[in-house]
Amino acid sequence: MKILITGGAGFIGSAVVRQAVAAGHQVVNLDALTYAANLENVASVADAPGYVFEHADIRDRAALDRILRAHDPDAIMHLAAESHVDRSIDGPGAFVETNITGTYNLLEAARAHWLARGKPAGFRFHHISTDEVFGSLGPQGQFTETTPYDPRSPYSASKAASDHLVRAWHETYALPVILSNCSNNYGPFHFPEKLVPVVILKALAGQPIPIYGDGGNVRDWLYVEDHADALLTVLTRGEIGRSYNIGGENEATNLELVQTICAQMDELHPQGAPHADLISFVADRPGHDRRYAIDPTRIRTELGWRPSVTLEQGLRRTVDWYLTNRDWWQPLLDRDGVGTRLGAAE
């Protein structure tokens, strides 16, 4: 199968690219190379047969048409997105332009491509989204595929809008789409503005480790390599028009997560231990959802998929990766906004 993957130089997208190539698929990696993208993420497959990189922006319809004509993919996996909640609070416009307008452009380009090819039965448009579109849970319950949308941030609102566009293009134009909504990802190649790499790098530097509010916000953590495997499973085996919630089955409060990372840093990098002494509680961000949790029953029962690692196992792999890959993350610390507090709206 030839797959066009948007956002393939980003964190999750690059994991999908690497796994798709390893599985024998031809891959066209389309990425605008904005601040969080890094071609080093896919350096291991850059010379692989059937791999091509296209530097383009999903907001550029003409570029999308050109790339689809040139490569004639059998499927599209749409991961390109602005994704950092804190940045969406400070600058929501970029999220509207990329996540909503960009998705519209890609849907229209995909529809034109599909029609020009005579509506091939095997074509797929897989839209990758987030559990944040569902809003905030109380102490009990989980998100299912039928949970009503209730986004609380500019980021999640823009992703909710893109989900609705994808469903509308299926219902109105019969475009063969599949959707998936995932829980919080972590793992190697994670851009160092997100919680897990921030904790690791702050601990490594002996600097205060910031935790929003009381640290009681709960997330369901999904190892990125597991997510990539799930996405390829959904693409190749999922039912057209259906959505699949992908979770790690690993709920933890932010404080529990940070304490686990600190304990692993104590073991793997004992200089500065105990690293938990660096924990510092800071003012919460506006509209901070209290709890997310995914019910993965559909993907488990229909497609036979479930995560392969526990949170502790995945975090250990992640900590070890950051400790041994300074050359990857060190240059990224100089990129715009990294290391400074974002999303503290007035």
RODO-2510 file (C-alpha; in nm, 4 decimals, decimal comma):
residues 346
     n   res          X          Y          Z
     1     m     0,0000     0,0000     0,0000
     2     k     0,1184     0,3520    -0,0745
     3     i     0,0280     0,5840     0,2147
     4     l     0,0421     0,9623     0,2202
     5     i     0,1122     1,0633     0,5825
     6     t     0,0653     1,4285     0,6738
     7     g     0,2697     1,5572     0,9645
     8     g     0,5157     1,2724     0,9240
     9     a     0,8085     1,4677     1,0685
    10     g     0,6233     1,5301     1,3944
    11     f     0,6122     1,3161     1,7064
    12     i     0,3276     1,0730     1,6338
    13     g     0,3506     1,1073     1,2569
    14     s     0,7160     1,0057     1,2497
    15     a     0,6392     0,6948     1,4563
    16     v     0,3746     0,6017     1,1989
    17     v     0,6198     0,6656     0,9144
    18     r     0,8855     0,4448     1,0713
    19     q     0,6417     0,1596     1,1387
    20     a     0,4742     0,1861     0,7975
    21     v     0,8100     0,1633     0,6208
    22     a     0,9129    -0,1292     0,8424
    23     a     0,5866    -0,3035     0,7495
    24     g     0,6697    -0,2770     0,3797
    25     h     0,4395     0,0096     0,2832
    26     q     0,5426     0,2844     0,0451
    27     v     0,5279     0,6164     0,2292
    28     v     0,4947     0,9767     0,1129
    29     n     0,5740     1,1975     0,4114
    30     l     0,4139     1,5430     0,3767
    31     d     0,5201     1,7975     0,6377
    32     a     0,5416     2,1769     0,6564
    33     l     0,8388     2,1526     0,8971
    34     t     0,7006     2,3992     1,1491
    35     y     0,8646     2,4484     1,4899
    36     a     0,7785     2,1034     1,6363
    37     a     0,8783     1,9016     1,3282
    38     n     1,2193     1,7438     1,2845
    39     l     1,3441     1,5365     0,9923
    40     e     1,5839     1,3655     1,2330
    41     n     1,2724     1,1814     1,3558
    42     v     1,2629     0,9867     1,0282
    43     a     1,6346     0,9758     0,9510
    44     s     1,6366     0,5986     1,0062
    45     v     1,4082     0,5460     0,7032
    46     a     1,5119     0,8397     0,4854
    47     d     1,6953     0,6137     0,2390
    48     a     1,4431     0,3287     0,2460
    49     p     1,2965     0,2105    -0,0851
    50     g     0,9554     0,3616    -0,1450
    51     y     0,9997     0,6497     0,1033
    52     v     0,9586     1,0059    -0,0237
    53     f     0,9504     1,3372     0,1620
    54     e     0,7392     1,6294     0,0389
    55     h     0,7867     1,9694     0,2032
    56     a     0,4381     2,1198     0,1871
    57     d     0,1678     2,2807     0,4001
    58     i    -0,1854     2,1390     0,4195
    59     r    -0,3129     2,4959     0,3970
    60     d    -0,1776     2,5046     0,0387
    61     r    -0,4419     2,3369    -0,1780
    62     a    -0,2371     2,3614    -0,4978
    63     a     0,0527     2,1784    -0,3328
    64     l    -0,1811     1,9049    -0,2106
    65     d    -0,3252     1,8548    -0,5592
    66     r     0,0236     1,8369    -0,7087
    67     i     0,1461     1,5832    -0,4540
    68     l    -0,1594     1,3590    -0,4908
    69     r    -0,1250     1,3609    -0,8691
    70     a     0,2468     1,2873    -0,8518
    71     h     0,2309     1,0017    -0,6009
    72     d    -0,1201     0,8562    -0,6435
    73     p    -0,1520     0,7167    -0,2876
    74     d    -0,3889     0,4371    -0,1925
    75     a    -0,4577     0,5932     0,1482
    76     i    -0,4116     0,9145     0,3430
    77     m    -0,3297     0,9272     0,7132
    78     h    -0,3906     1,2807     0,8375
    79     l    -0,1798     1,3650     1,1420
    80     a    -0,0637     1,7181     1,0568
    81     a    -0,1921     1,9539     1,3253
    82     e    -0,1085     2,2236     1,5725
    83     s    -0,1312     2,0277     1,8963
    84     h     0,0013     2,2118     2,2039
    85     v    -0,2840     2,3313     2,4274
    86     d    -0,0748     2,6046     2,5910
    87     r     0,0205     2,7498     2,2526
    88     s    -0,3449     2,7423     2,1464
    89     i    -0,4316     2,9635     2,4434
    90     d    -0,1707     3,2208     2,3411
    91     g    -0,2319     3,2045     1,9649
    92     p    -0,5537     3,0288     1,8599
    93     g    -0,5441     3,1558     1,5026
    94     a    -0,2773     2,9090     1,3904
    95     f    -0,4902     2,6237     1,5250
    96     v    -0,7951     2,7378     1,3304
    97     e    -0,5917     2,7783     1,0103
    98     t    -0,4096     2,4440     1,0254
    99     n    -0,6514     2,2131     1,2058
   100     i    -0,9728     2,3369     1,0469
   101     t    -0,8873     2,5066     0,7166
   102     g    -0,5977     2,2680     0,6529
   103     t    -0,8188     1,9652     0,7105
   104     y    -1,0824     2,1110     0,4766
   105     n    -0,8182     2,1573     0,2049
   106     l    -0,6952     1,8010     0,2504
   107     l    -1,0474     1,6585     0,2396
   108     e    -1,1245     1,8417    -0,0847
   109     a    -0,7926     1,7398    -0,2397
   110     a    -0,8516     1,3796    -0,1312
   111     r    -1,2057     1,3840    -0,2704
   112     a    -1,0866     1,5158    -0,6057
   113     h    -0,8119     1,2507    -0,6147
   114     w    -1,0581     0,9735    -0,5246
   115     l    -1,3057     1,0832    -0,7910
   116     a    -1,0332     1,1159    -1,0555
   117     r    -0,9271     0,7569    -0,9857
   118     g    -1,2834     0,6320    -1,0313
   119     k    -1,3672     0,5935    -0,6600
   120     p    -1,1410     0,2919    -0,5907
   121     a    -1,2952     0,0642    -0,3281
   122     g    -0,9735     0,0299    -0,1315
   123     f    -0,9097     0,4013    -0,0803
   124     r    -0,9014     0,5270     0,2802
   125     f    -0,8848     0,8704     0,4440
   126     h    -0,7817     0,8132     0,8059
   127     h    -0,8211     1,1190     1,0271
   128     i    -0,6241     1,1055     1,3526
   129     s    -0,7678     1,3072     1,6419
   130     t    -0,7609     1,3350     2,0204
   131     d    -0,9687     1,2431     2,3231
   132     e    -0,9631     1,6106     2,4240
   133     v    -1,2579     1,6755     2,1921
   134     f    -1,4789     1,5004     2,4485
   135     g    -1,4087     1,7504     2,7256
   136     s    -1,3486     1,6660     3,0902
   137     l    -1,4577     1,3600     3,2892
   138     g    -1,5433     1,3352     3,6542
   139     p    -1,3859     1,0748     3,8828
   140     q    -1,5735     0,7907     3,7101
   141     g    -1,6486     0,6870     3,3540
   142     q    -1,4620     0,6728     3,0238
   143     f    -1,4889     0,8253     2,6785
   144     t    -1,6536     0,6024     2,4187
   145     e    -1,6951     0,6612     2,0472
   146     t    -2,0442     0,7981     2,1145
   147     t    -1,9483     1,0431     2,3912
   148     p    -2,0830     1,3904     2,3026
   149     y    -1,8197     1,6447     2,2047
   150     d    -1,7435     1,9141     2,4637
   151     p    -1,4066     2,0768     2,3797
   152     r    -1,2677     2,3232     2,6337
   153     s    -0,9575     2,4771     2,4691
   154     p    -0,8863     2,6393     2,1319
   155     y    -0,6807     2,3293     2,0459
   156     s    -0,9522     2,0762     2,1277
   157     a    -1,2194     2,2933     1,9649
   158     s    -1,0195     2,3060     1,6425
   159     k    -0,9723     1,9275     1,6474
   160     a    -1,3433     1,8772     1,7167
   161     a    -1,4223     2,0939     1,4156
   162     s    -1,1892     1,8882     1,1972
   163     d    -1,3556     1,5662     1,3160
   164     h    -1,6947     1,7066     1,2190
   165     l    -1,5668     1,8046     0,8746
   166     v    -1,4349     1,4533     0,8135
   167     r    -1,7663     1,2968     0,9134
   168     a    -1,9559     1,5440     0,6963
   169     w    -1,7432     1,4625     0,3905
   170     h    -1,8249     1,0957     0,4443
   171     e    -2,1982     1,1525     0,4852
   172     t    -2,2329     1,4132     0,2097
   173     y    -1,9817     1,2959    -0,0494
   174     a    -1,9345     0,9289     0,0509
   175     l    -1,5601     0,9841     0,0915
   176     p    -1,4320     0,6627     0,2551
   177     v    -1,3091     0,7877     0,5918
   178     i    -1,2041     0,6343     0,9217
   179     l    -1,1474     0,8310     1,2419
   180     s    -0,9539     0,7625     1,5585
   181     n    -0,9255     0,9543     1,8843
   182     c    -0,6277     0,8832     2,1064
   183     s    -0,5254     0,9484     2,4637
   184     n    -0,2053     1,1314     2,5669
   185     n     0,1013     1,0036     2,3839
   186     y     0,4571     0,9865     2,5144
   187     g     0,7830     0,8254     2,4047
   188     p     1,1007     0,8888     2,2025
   189     f     1,1186     1,1947     1,9741
   190     h     0,8605     1,3865     2,1801
   191     f     0,9121     1,7613     2,1311
   192     p     1,0515     1,9072     2,4558
   193     e     0,7603     2,1373     2,5390
   194     k     0,5284     1,8513     2,6431
   195     l     0,5029     1,7200     2,9993
   196     v     0,7068     1,3976     2,9860
   197     p     1,0159     1,5391     2,8118
   198     v     0,9927     1,8576     3,0191
   199     v     1,0123     1,6506     3,3382
   200     i     1,3050     1,4434     3,2120
   201     l     1,5067     1,7409     3,0907
   202     k     1,4329     1,9569     3,3963
   203     a     1,5414     1,6702     3,6215
   204     l     1,8556     1,6192     3,4144
   205     a     1,9407     1,9892     3,4458
   206     g     1,8596     2,0041     3,8176
   207     q     1,5918     2,2680     3,7559
   208     p     1,2439     2,2998     3,9130
   209     i     0,9923     2,0572     3,7613
   210     p     0,6641     2,2482     3,7119
   211     i     0,3297     2,0789     3,7781
   212     y     0,0086     2,2676     3,7044
   213     g    -0,2362     2,3182     3,9905
   214     d    -0,2426     2,0387     4,2471
   215     g    -0,1115     1,7728     4,0085
   216     g    -0,4385     1,5815     4,0301
   217     n    -0,5311     1,6030     3,6608
   218     v    -0,5673     1,2490     3,5237
   219     r    -0,4604     1,1315     3,1789
   220     d    -0,4613     0,7929     3,0059
   221     w    -0,1041     0,7533     2,8773
   222     l    -0,0324     0,5804     2,5444
   223     y     0,3191     0,4859     2,4325
   224     v     0,3713     0,6379     2,0878
   225     e     0,4944     0,3165     1,9238
   226     d     0,1802     0,1405     2,0465
   227     h    -0,0283     0,4230     1,9010
   228     a     0,1444     0,3951     1,5637
   229     d     0,0720     0,0217     1,5587
   230     a    -0,2933     0,0903     1,6437
   231     l    -0,3239     0,3511     1,3683
   232     l    -0,1933     0,1159     1,1018
   233     t    -0,4333    -0,1491     1,2325
   234     v    -0,7261     0,0928     1,2027
   235     l    -0,6173     0,2000     0,8536
   236     t    -0,5901    -0,1517     0,7156
   237     r    -0,8689    -0,3256     0,9068
   238     g    -1,1076    -0,0612     1,0350
   239     e    -1,4605    -0,0213     0,9025
   240     i    -1,5306     0,2732     0,6726
   241     g    -1,7283     0,5491     0,8411
   242     r    -1,6414     0,4217     1,1884
   243     s    -1,4374     0,5815     1,4654
   244     y    -1,2047     0,4055     1,7082
   245     n    -1,0895     0,5274     2,0479
   246     i    -0,7269     0,4347     2,1147
   247     g    -0,6142     0,4351     2,4773
   248     g    -0,3121     0,3157     2,6679
   249     e    -0,5131     0,1654     2,9570
   250     n    -0,2695     0,3540     3,1821
   251     e    -0,4440     0,6223     3,3884
   252     a    -0,2288     0,8339     3,6180
   253     t    -0,2425     1,1772     3,7762
   254     n     0,0164     1,4245     3,6577
   255     l     0,1793     1,4065     4,0005
   256     e     0,1992     1,0262     3,9863
   257     l     0,3482     1,0459     3,6375
   258     v     0,6138     1,2963     3,7451
   259     q     0,6994     1,0965     4,0562
   260     t     0,7461     0,7822     3,8442
   261     i     0,9790     0,9660     3,6058
   262     c     1,1756     1,1075     3,8985
   263     a     1,2187     0,7610     4,0498
   264     q     1,3459     0,6290     3,7169
   265     m     1,5836     0,9246     3,6860
   266     d     1,7142     0,8418     4,0348
   267     e     1,8027     0,4954     3,9049
   268     l     1,9253     0,5769     3,5545
   269     h     2,0880     0,9141     3,6315
   270     p     2,1574     0,9222     4,0063
   271     q     2,3328     1,2588     3,9940
   272     g     2,0945     1,5029     4,1591
   273     a     1,8794     1,2369     4,3255
   274     p     1,6234     1,2437     4,4704
   275     h     1,4843     1,4231     4,1667
   276     a     1,1380     1,4441     4,3236
   277     d     1,2754     1,7258     4,5402
   278     l     1,2670     1,9398     4,2246
   279     i     0,8867     1,9190     4,1933
   280     s     0,7288     2,2646     4,1998
   281     f     0,3548     2,3352     4,1836
   282     v     0,2650     2,6315     3,9606
   283     a    -0,0543     2,8182     3,8719
   284     d    -0,2899     2,6032     3,6667
   285     r    -0,3600     2,6818     3,3027
   286     p    -0,7016     2,8198     3,2023
   287     g    -0,9661     2,5585     3,1243
   288     h    -0,7462     2,2670     3,2331
   289     d    -0,9555     1,9510     3,1887
   290     r    -0,9554     1,7428     3,5060
   291     r    -0,9631     1,3886     3,3697
   292     y    -0,9476     1,1965     3,0428
   293     a    -0,9954     0,8215     3,0134
   294     i    -1,0500     0,6066     2,7040
   295     d    -1,2763     0,3044     2,6777
   296     p    -1,0871     0,0903     2,4203
   297     t    -1,3517    -0,1825     2,3941
   298     r    -1,4294    -0,1250     2,0246
   299     i    -1,0732    -0,1451     1,8943
   300     r    -0,9999    -0,4411     2,1218
   301     t    -1,3082    -0,6462     2,0293
   302     e    -1,3389    -0,5522     1,6599
   303     l    -0,9728    -0,5273     1,5593
   304     g    -0,7991    -0,7288     1,8307
   305     w    -0,5645    -0,4450     1,9295
   306     r    -0,4453    -0,3461     2,2737
   307     p    -0,1321    -0,1695     2,4041
   308     s     0,1829    -0,3751     2,4517
   309     v     0,3565    -0,1846     2,7330
   310     t     0,2614    -0,0600     3,0764
   311     l     0,3149     0,3022     3,1731
   312     e     0,6157     0,2125     3,3854
   313     q     0,7752     0,0145     3,0999
   314     g     0,7091     0,2859     2,8443
   315     l     0,8388     0,5616     3,0697
   316     r     1,1572     0,3699     3,1383
   317     r     1,2190     0,3329     2,7646
   318     t     1,1478     0,7030     2,7216
   319     v     1,3762     0,8200     3,0022
   320     d     1,6569     0,5999     2,8736
   321     w     1,6074     0,7352     2,5190
   322     y     1,6370     1,0986     2,6297
   323     l     1,9435     1,0234     2,8399
   324     t     2,1195     0,8696     2,5394
   325     n     2,0003     1,1102     2,2678
   326     r     2,1135     1,4540     2,3799
   327     d     2,2187     1,5366     2,0222
   328     w     1,8532     1,5108     1,9198
   329     w     1,6915     1,7261     2,1887
   330     q     1,9627     1,9815     2,2723
   331     p     1,9164     2,1908     1,9541
   332     l     1,5392     2,1927     2,0025
   333     l     1,5665     2,3795     2,3326
   334     d     1,6494     2,6945     2,1359
   335     r     1,3279     2,6872     1,9311
   336     d     1,0582     2,9472     1,9877
   337     g     0,8754     2,9151     2,3189
   338     v     1,0568     2,6064     2,4451
   339     g     1,1444     2,6304     2,8127
   340     t     0,9133     2,9233     2,8848
   341     r     0,5676     2,9255     3,0405
   342     l     0,2984     2,9329     2,7712
   343     g    -0,0790     2,9410     2,7984
   344     a    -0,1025     3,1654     3,1059
   345     a    -0,3908     3,3682     2,9680
   346     e    -0,4749     3,6939     3,1456
***
